[in-house]
Structure formats: structure tokens, C-alpha cells
């Protein structure tokens, strides 16, 4: 069994850390991109830019008052027209939008 020095261990740890950081840089570069409702993930979750566009027959879970701005998964300024969402990393969703992953924000 080959042993490794402490210096080699730190070198491998540094390279591994960098490998984890590089994909995050790519997401940051596109962080202001608006989510396309026609993208596969958005379609699968029924995302719409405005809650009035929700088809209640297809998405019976939808109830009046459910919007991205009061969803637990929304990120950033909840008063903004567009905000981040943990379901759609690197994309902005409409504050008045909706998707089937909606969960009531704590304290709302």
C-alpha cells in the first residue's frame, strides 16, 4: 500500500475543492437568465410566469394565492418582479409565477 505525504494530501484536497467551485462559476454567469416556461424542467413542474396561466385541470394542486413570491423555494428579494428559485438554479422566476413545487414560505 502506497503512503502519501501530508503535502500530497493538501494538493489533492486543493484540486478537489477547485473542481467543486468551477461549476458554480458557470451558474453565476447565467444567474440573471429568465426561466423559459418551455424548458423540460419548467414544463414538468407546470411553471408559468403568471399564476393566471395555471391550468387547474392539469394542476389540481394549485390554489388561489400561491405565487413564487410567497414560496419557500424562492430566493432573494420577495418584492422583486424576478427572483431566484432553488428548483431552477441559475434562473430567475417571476414573482407572480407558479409551479407544482410551490410550498408556503415560513411566516407567511
C-alpha angles and dihedrals in degrees: 000000000000117000124213128215122240089249091057091048092055091045091054091045090052093050090047091051091050091050089056093048099050097069089051089059090057091053092049091054090059098035093116095053114121114235112252108227088211094060113112096248093046092049092048090056096040094242116181129177091230127034092227088069093063113118102222092196092058094036106035090166090072116104129182112272096034108125135149091253091066097038122113090225095058117105133202128012108005090199093058123104090233127029142168123267129202090218092057105037115200093015133099121229127199116262088228092044128108140202135177091257090068114140124179112258114244110260095020 
